[in-house]
Amino acid sequence: LLPCRQLQGLGQEIADLASLDQAPGLAARINAELRGLAAMDLGGRLLARLISDFNDRLAIRLIELVARRHRFPAVAWCWLAFGSEGRHEQTFVSDQDNGLVFAAADSTEAAALRELFLPFADEVNRRLADCGATLCPGGIMAGNPAWCLSLAEWRERFIDWVRRPEPQALLNASIFFDMRPLHGNLELGEELLSLQLA
């Protein structure tokens, strides 16, 4: 019962987090608490789910706090989780796999909007890294222009991977098709998810 109370308290601290500078310390305490549960021989699946749940909560709060520091265009956008994060299967050593989708009328507008979203996405990636979520060595992060795309651009990527089943395309599909909308306009994220399943 005590670990449950402590986890609930940490969850509330995430919700109440008001300063980005305080996030790394809170992340370290969460990590220590979860490692304590691992030492108690908690089942692997349950532990991965708990790690993923706390990572989700902290990531969402960081996105909210970073968003306040940036000027956004008045368009729908959604932060996306891929790979192990998308499957709720993160471990203590999982790195970042994320992206961003936004609404755009055409390729010209998409290019302009991307330039506005990239500083925000890059800061979120750096803040997550400060909290222990290692930067993806393959660059699969929202702060990378390749993965900060309009809905139409994401659609083109998916179609290309399916039509050209080359090794890199298969690797991308294995990561990106485990996708979950995490924060922002979740309906836009769900629309992107539906394109994968179509």
Secondary structure, DSSP 8 states (H G I E B T S, - for coil): -HHHHHHHHHHHHHHH---GGGHHHHHHHHHHHHHHHHHTT--HHHHHHHHHHHHHHHHHHHHHHHHTTS---SS-EEEEE-HHHHTT---TT-B--EEEEE--SSHHHHHHHHHHHHHHHHHHHHHHHHTT-B--TT--STTSGGGEEEHHHHHHHHHHHHH---HHHHHHHHHHTS-EEEEE-HHHHHHHHHHHH-
